[in-house]
């Protein structure tokens, strides 16, 4: 069974039970004696990380239906009473009508009802007066059946603990239900009741785990009446649809219900055990509600020997589980790098994501991804893994359903015939959950992916640094488009790296994956860069959106929570942002964050004139740079000298001693939307006076059809005091003679 997504256990339906059960067609048998026997199933012939249960093993498990489909679990505690979770029945503070609910008893799977399976209507739903939400506790509910259940081998009540009952820390207990087997991954047909063994965690140990930032930087304060069960390393848990179901522990030959499945942070995530409502503290409330029912629930007394032998709650250690994936001895030595060998094709590079599965581009296997039939030559495929002396054989190829038409989904999973031993080598790479947010400034590396070309130059040049989400999204997004905030999958991931430093070459035709590190752990963040040119950083398709698909297919890939949460000033990353004006070549006026390799202003150009002086230029279109005439031409001359233009490195490299900078930086102002606008170019001999650009719009537009001008409504606002101020009168300045500016066509050598 798996668990629940951020906070309340979302109770998700799986499917209606076949209409074999008809409440009106069944009648109760004679009542059980007053001293109701409990917690003793007849000897019998998924949940996340769980397995199929055997019929009759958990005879108190019931399925709660609304609208004909399974919504929550519950447990039979007396012939006329079912115990469940309050959040299953309270919506926006209102208790739902009991008449909308029914209880299915004695069912094991939807493949066919067992003997004794039947349905009862619900006469009343009771929740504590102080219940206001799962995070506030008191997540418990009692359902009174319209008529008593028919007890038998597959329908029996569970025992309830008294208020003094204590369950030892580390006790092995069992959770059951028909919920999702992973996050957003429903239990498949025939919907067999799942069971999973969980360990009871002490309050101090559980609080320690939940005090560390988890999904989306969340922490949580446990309250009295809450109980934790699971494992620090995760991977076994309850999940959506298991809400209200029982957590039972065996003592003295009887099964006691220790907890009610309540909520969790995701399903089976590391250091995020499931949170249950502890049943023992509600003994008095349960007795009060069922008063007068005969027979009522049974509360057997706990053995004194068991109670006296329990350790004190403080006698436990807080053990934080570390990721089991993403560990590399050094950058570039990737223990998850997989090389897929297909007869007649070049080697295809992918990544090991679990002990049995490799992720690779689907385009490596043309002609094999559009058919539902498995490749005929699969027996001849091989996978080479680091530190493995022999090649691994392939058992199965699973392409992404959109692989043949969507570049962002160009993925396939290959199942190995035999799982590899991860305790030695190789190791899998970590994968991000959909809400994972890779922070701007994250240190990343490029790794081989698909049919890649040899790496040009030293491996150190493959180091990269992530740009901000706003900058990256707007570069490839649409004008005025909203930027996805943290927690939503981005459109793209943009790393900044010095690719053009290698022999003036752009790596446009090499395929790479993007690996980003958080607290020493490497994540596969992006796959195969989007088509782009050398004039701007490349963008990678984010892997976040594919986490659920990979998890569903592999049932064992290492999806990890975010490990770094340094978002900078409060609210900086979560403000609503929109994209600036856009051209067919991308957004204009986008300035990346500080501390990136190279110049901070990606439109700045070094214009080297005749080997003796350097002018500052501005990239205004993919083939055009704007510079001051006085810097380019000698006074009185109309002859254009020999010129070289260097992009993407302004100020990053020292100039030759023979060169002199002869023009001041241009004047740039920022709009309220965040884009930067070229307002003026410095006139000869001055750093304070500028030739205004606005009046030259017609001339520039006629010469350069691709240049982009802001509409009047988008004119720059003047920043408050501090920093580089743009004088207000500059906006009204008349243009200087046309000779003050010079347009240079970039048919020259481009480097850096």
N, C-alpha and C positions, 0 to 999 in steps of 0.2 A: 504494500500500500504506500502511497506517497503522502505528502502532506499538503499544506495549504499555502496559498500565495500571500504575500505581504498582509499580515494581520488576520482579519476574521477568516475563519475557514469557510471559504465560499462553497456553499452546498450546491453541487452541480448534479443535474440529473444524468442518468446513464440511458435509460430507456424504459418504456412501460413493460410491466410483466404481462405475459400472455393472459388472455381473459379466462383462464381456467378456474380462477378463484371467484366465487360468488358468495358474498356474505349471507345473503338471504337463504342460500341453499344449505347452509351449515348450521348446526345447532350444538350448543355446548353440552358436554357430558356432565356427570355428577361432579360436584365440587371436591377439591382436595381436602384432606383433613386439616385441622386448625394448625398443627405443628408442621407447616409446609416444609417439605424437603427442598434443598436448593444446592446449586453449584455442583451437581453430580451428573455429568452426561453419561449416556449409555456407552459402553465399550463399542468402538467403531471399527469395523472391519479394517488477492495481491494488493493490495496495499503496496507502497513503494519498497522494493527489495524483498517482498514477501513471496508467498507461494499459495497454490490451491489448498484449501482445507478439505478434509474428508467429511462426507455427510454425517450429521449428528454430532460432530465434535463440539460445536458451539450452539447448543439448542436454545439459548436465550437470545441469540442475535435476531433482530427483526429489521424489516425494511419499512421505512415511513414514506408513504406516497401522497403526493398532491397532484391533482390533474392527471392521474393515471401513470405517473412516472416516479421512479426512486429519487428522493431528495436528500434524505438523511438516514442514519442508522439509529438504532436504539436497542435497549435490552429489556427483556421481560423480567420483572422483579416480583410479580404476583399475578394470579390469573387475570385480574382486571387492571393491572398497572404496568406501564412501560416508562422507563427512565431514558431521557435524551438530553439534548442541549437546547437552551433557551433561544439561541440565535437562529435556530432552524425555523422558529415560529413567530419571531418579532421582526417586523419590517417598519423602519422609520418610527420606532417607538410604539407601534400598534401591534397587539396580539392578533394573529390571524384566526379566523373562525374555525372551530374544531370540526365543523361539518365538512370542511374541504379536505380533511385528512383521513387516511386509512392506514391500518397496520397490517403488514403481511408477515405471518409467523410460519416457522418451519420450512422456509425456502432455503435452498442451498445454491442453486444456479437457475438461470432462466432457460436452461436447456429442456427443462421439464420438471414439474413440481414433484416433491417427495410425498410419500404417504404421510398424511397428517398435516400437510401445508394448508393454511386457510387464512382468511382475511377478517378483520374486525374493524368496524367503524369507530371513530373517536368521539366520545361523549363530551370530554372536557380537556383543556390544556391549561396547566398551572405553571407559573414561573414565579420566582421570588420577587417581592415588591421592590427590592433594591437593584434589580437587573437593569442596566442601561446600555450594555455593549460588552463584547468579549474582553476588551482590554480593561474593563472595570471589574471583572470577576462575576461570580454568581451565575455562571453560564450553565444552568441546570433547569430541566423541565420535567414535569410528570404528565403523562397522558392516561386518562381514565377511559378504558374501553367500554363501548356500548353494551357488550356482553362478554363474559369471561372467555379467555382462551381455552382451547381444548388441549389439555396437557397430554404428553405422550413421549415416545423416544426422541422425537425431533423438536419438541416444544417443552422446555423446562425452564424454571426461573433460576437466576444467578443469586448468590448470597451477597448481602450488603455488609460493609464493615461498620462497626460501632464507632462513635466519635473518638474513643480511646485507641482504636486500632491503628497500628503503625506498620508501614511497609518498609523493610530495610532498604537502605541505599544499595543499589546494585542488584536488587532482586530481578530475576528474569520473569517478565510478564508478557502477555500476548494482547495485541490489538487486532480487531477483525472489522471487515467491511467490504462494500462493493465500490469504493471510491476509485479515483484516478490512480493509475499505477505510477505515474510521474506527473509533474506539473503540466496541465493542459493535455494530458494523454489518458483518455478514458480506458477503463477496463475493457478488454476485447471480449467478444463472444467466446464461450457461452456464459460469460458473467458469473464465473464460479466465485463463491465467497472466499476472500483472501485472508490470510493470517500472517502476522509478522511478530517475531520476538523482539521486545524492547526492554531496555534496562531502566529501572527507576533511578532517577538522578536526585540527589539531595538539593534542597533549596539553595544552599550557598554555592554549590557547583553550577547549578543551572543559572543562577543570577550572574555568576562570573562570566559565563559564556555569552549571556544576553547583554552584558555591559560593554562588550566590544562592538564597534560599528559593524553592521551586517548589510544586507541588501539595502541599497539606497541610503546608506549611512544611518540606518535605524538601530536604536537600542531600545530596551524594554525593561520596565520595572515590574517584577513579579509581585503578586499580591497574595495575602493569605487565602487559602482555599484553592490555590493553583498547584498543580503537580506536573513535573517534567519527566519524560521518558524518551529514551533514544540513545544516541551515541555521539560523542564529539565529532567523529569523522563523518557522520551523516550516512546517507545512502539507504537507510532503512527508516521508514516513517509512515505516518498516515497522510491522507491528502484530501482534496476536494471530493465531497460525496461520502466521506467517512464520518463527518460531523455527527455527534450524538451517539456514536457507537461506543462499545465498552472496551476498557483496558482491564484485563482480569489477571489475577495472580493466584497461584495454587498454594494452599496451606492446609495441612492435615487432611488431605484427600478431598477438599472442597475448593471450588473456585470462587474467589471474592472479587467484586468489582471495585478496583482501586480508583479508576478515573473514567471520565466521559470525554471523548475526543472534542476539543474545543477549537483551537486555532494554532497557527504557526507562521513562520517567516519562510515562505516557499515550501518545497517538499523535499525532505532528505538532504537539506543543505548542511554543509560543514559548520559545526559549532552552533547549530540552530535546532535543538531537539524539539519534539512536539510538546505543546502545552495542553494539559488536560485539566478538567475540573475535578478536584479531589472529592470523592464521594463521602468519606468519613465525616467531615465537618457538617454535612447536611443531614445527619441522622435525625435530629430533632425536627427539622423542617419536613422531611419525608414522612415521619411518623404522624405529624400533625395533619398533613394533607390526606393521608390514607386512613385516618381514624375512622373506625366503624366498618372497614372492609374486612370481610372474612373469606378466606384467609388473607392476611396482609403480608408484606415482605418479611423475609427472615433476616435477622441480624445475629448470626452465631457469635459467641464469645471467642475472642482470640486466645490461643493457647498461652498461658503464662510463661512457659519456657521460651516461646518465640518472642514475646514482648520484652522479657528481661534480657534477652541476648542481643538486642538491637544496639548498634553503636550510637553514640551521640551525634546529632546532626553536624556538629562542627568538625567531626573526625573524617574529613574528606578533602581531597586535593582538587584544585581547579586545573584541569589539563586541557589546554588549548590545542586542538588538532591543527596541524599545518597541512597545506596542500600536498597531495600526493602526485601532483603533475607539475610540469613547467620548470623543472630543475635542469640546468645545463652547467657543465663544468666551467665554461667560458663562452662569451658571445661568439657565435659562428660555429661552435661545436654542438650541433643540435642533435640530441639523442633520439628525437622523434622523427628525424628526416627519413622519409620512406621513398624508395626508388622503385617504381612499378615498371616491370619489364613485360611488354606485350610483343609477341612475334611480329616482325615486319614494321615495328615502330621504334622511334627513338625513346629512350627512358623518360618516364614522366615522374616528376617530383611531387610528393604529397606529404602528409603528416600523420603520424600515429596518434589516434585520439582515445584509444582504449586498448585493452590487452588483445582484442580480436578485430579491431576495425582501423582502416586507414582512410583518411579524407584526401581527395585529389580532385583536380579539375575534370569535369565530365568530357570536356573537349579533347582530352587525351585519348578518348575511346570512341572516335567517330564511327557512325554506323552501328554502334552497339547500345546507344542510349535511347533511340527512338522506338525500339521494339520491346514488347513485354516479355519476349523470350530471352532466356539467359544466353550469353555468347557461347557458341559451339566450341571455341578454342580455349575456354576458361582453364582447362586442365594444363595448358601450356603457359599460363600467366605465372609470373613470379614477383615477389616483393623482397627487396633487399633492405634490411634494417641495420643500423649501427650496432657493432659489437655482436652481431649474429653470424656465425661461421657459414651458415647455409641459407639459401633463399627460402622464403615462406611461400607456400602454395595458397591460391585464392579459391574460396568456396563460392563466393556470391558477389555480384555487382548490383548496387542499388543506386541508380541515378536520381537526382532531384527531379521532381515532377515538372519543373519549369526549365530544366537545364537546356533544352533544345532551342529555346527562343529568348531567354532572359540571361544576359551576361552576368547580372548580379547573382544568379542562381546556378552558375556554371560549376556544379559540384556533383560528386559521386562518392559513394562509400563502398569500400571493398572489404569484405569479410574474409579473414584468414581462416584456413582450414583448422589450424590448431592455435589456441591462444599462446601468447608469449609470456614469459616470466618477467613481470615488471619489477620484481624485487632485486633483480640484477641489472639488466640493461636489455633493450632500450627503455626509455621513459616516455609516457605520453605528454603531449602539450595540453595546457589548460585552454578551455573554451569559455567565452563570455555568455552570461545569461542575457536575455533581451534588454533588461534595464541597465546593463553595464555601461558605465560612462568613463571612457578613457580621457584622463585629464589633459588639458593643453600643457605642453612642455614635457609630456611623458617621453622617456627614452625608449626608442624603438630600433629595430634592425630589419633589414630586408633579407629574406631567405628565399631559396630557390622554390619555384612553384610551376608545375606543368612542364611543357617542353621549353625550358629556359635556355638562354644563350650563356656562354661562359661569362663569368664576372669580369668586367673590364677594370683592371687595376687592383689595388690592395683591398683586402676585406674591410679595413677600417673605414673605407669610404661608404660602406653600406650602413653606417650609423645614421639614424634619423631622429627628428624631434617633432612631435605632433603640434600642429597649429590648432587654434581655437575652433570650436564647432561653428561659430558664427562666420568666421572667415572662410572656412572650408565649404560650408553649406551654400553660402551666397556666391562663391566663385562658380559653382556648378548648378545652382538653383535658379529660380526665376525672380524677376524684379518684384519687390514687395512681398515675397514669400516669407512666411513665418519660419523661424529657425527652431528645429526640434529641441526642446529643453532637455536637461539631464534626466535620464530615465526613459526617454523615448529613443528608438534606434535612429542614428544619424543617417543622412543621405550618403555621406562619404566620410572617409578619414584621410586627412592630408598631412603627410610628413614632409618636413623640410630637410633636404640632404644635398650634398655637393656633388650631384651626378655629372654636371658638365665640366668638372675639373679634370676629367680623364680624357685627354687628347681632344678636347673640344667636342666630345661626342655625347649625344643624347641617347639614353637607353630606351627609346620608345618601343622597341620590338623585343625587349626582354620581359619575361613574366616573373613576378615576384609575389610573395606573401609578406604581410606585415606582422612582425612579432613585437609586442610591447611588454615592458617589464613593470611589475608592481611589487614592491617589497621583496625583490629577489626572485619573483615567480614570473615566468614568461607565458603570455596569452597569445593565441592566434587571433589577432584583432581584425585583419583585413586580408582580402584575397584579390589577386590580379588587378592591377591598376586600371582605372578608367582611361580611355583614349585621351591623350592630351599632348601638347607640344612642349618645347623646351623653355617657353617663356614664362611658365608658372609651375609651382609644385604639382606633382602628380597626385591623384586621388585614388584611394582603394575602396572597393566595395566592402562595407562592414559585415562582419560575420555574426553580429548579434541576432539578426532576424532569423538565422538558420539554426540557432541553438535548439529550439524545440524539435525540429525535424531530425537533427543529428541524434538527439537524446531518444526520440521515439524509435528510430531504426536500430541504434546500437544497444540501448538499455544498459549503458555502462560507461559512456563517454564522460570525461571529467569537466562538467560545467561548474565553474567556480564563481563565487561572489567577488565583487570588487574588493580590492585590498587597500587602495589608496583613496583618501577622502579629503585631501588638502585643496579645497575649492577656492581658497583665497578669501577676500573680504566677504562678509555676510551678504548673501543674496546676489553676489556678482554673477554667478553662473545661471541663476534661475529667472532673471529678468526677461520679459518678453522682448524678442528682437526680430526685426524684419530685414530683408535684403535690400541693398542699394540698387541704383539703376543698373541695367544689364544690357550687354551687347551680345552679338552672336559668338564672340570670342570669350565671354565670361563677364563677371561683374567688374565694374571699374571702381577705382578708389578704395581698394581693400588693402589695409595695412596689417600685416601679421603682428603677433604679440612680440614684445621685447625678448631679448636673450636668445634669439634664434641665430644660427650660424649665418654669417653674411649680413648684408644690409637690412636695416629695419624697413626700408621703403622699397618695395619690390619693383616700383616703376622708375627708380633712379637708374641712370646710365652714365658710364664713364665714356666721354667722347674724346678720344686721343687724336690730336691734330698734328700731322706732319712730324710725329716723333719728338715734339718739343713742349707741348702744353696739353692740359686736360681741362675740358669743359664739362659742366654738369648738364645732362640731358634728361628729358622726361619721356617715358614710353607712353604714347597716346593711342596707339593701335599696334597690332602685331607687327606691322612693317614700318612704323614711323616713330621717330624720336624728335622732340621739340627742344631746341637749344637757342641760346642768344647769338644773334648775328655777329656782335662785336668779338665774341670768343672764337668764332669759326673763321671769319674772314679778316685779313689785314685791312687796315684803314685805306679806303680808296680802291681796293682790289675786288674784282668780281670772279677771280679764279678759285675754284674749290680745291683745297689742298687734299693730300692723301689722309684719309680718316679711317680709324678703327673704333668700333663701338663695343663696349663690354657691358653685358647685362647681368643683373643678379649678384654683383659683387661690390657695388659702390661703397667705398670706405673699408672694405674687408681686407684688401690686399695693399701693402705699401707700394707707392708709386716709384718708378725709376728715378734716380737722383737728377737726371737731366730734364725731368718733366716738372712743370709748374702748374698749379691750379689757378686758372685765370678768370673763373666766374663763380659768383656766390650761389648758394643753394636757392632753389625756387621757393616761392611763397605758397604754402599749402594750408587750407582750412578744412575743418571737419563739420559736416552737417549734423543735424539732430539725429538723423537715422544712423550715423556712424561712418558714412563713406567720406573719403577725402577728395577734395577738389583743388585743382591747380588754379590759383587766383592770379599769380603774377610771376614774371621772370625778372631777375635783378638787372638793372641797367648798368652800363659801364662805370666801373670805379665806385659803386655804392653797394652797401649791404642793407640799406634802409629804404631805398626807392626802387619801385618795381613797375615794369610795363604790364598793364592789366591785360588779361587774356580774353575777358568777356567780349570787348569790342572786335576782337579778331575772329569771332565765331564763323562768320560767313566765309572768310578767306580760308580758315583751317578746314571747314566742312567741305568746301569745294575741292580742296587739295587732297584731303584725307577723308574719304567717305565713311571710314569705320570709326572715326573719333566720336566720342559720346559726350554730349553736353547736358547738364542738368536743366530741368525745367525751372522757371522762375520760383515755383513753390519749394524747390529743393535747394535754394541758395544757402550757402553756409551761414551758420549762426556764429556769433563771436563768442569765444570761450571766455570764462571768468578769468580774473587776474591770476597770473602764474602761468608758466609755460610760454609757448610761442603765440603771441597775440597777433591777430590780423586787424590792422587799423580799420575802424568802421568806414572812414572816408574812402578806403580802398575800393569798396563796392561801387562807388560812384565815379571813380577815377576815369578820365577819358583815356582812350588808347593812345599809345605812342605811335610814331610812324611805323608803317609795316616793316621797314628795314630793321626794326629793333628785334625781330624774331626771325628764326631760320628753321625750316623743316628739312630733316635729313632722312632720306630713304634708306632703310636697313637692308642693303644688298651687300653689306660688308661682312667681315669676319666676326662671328658672334662667339664669345667665350664666357665661361664662368656663370 
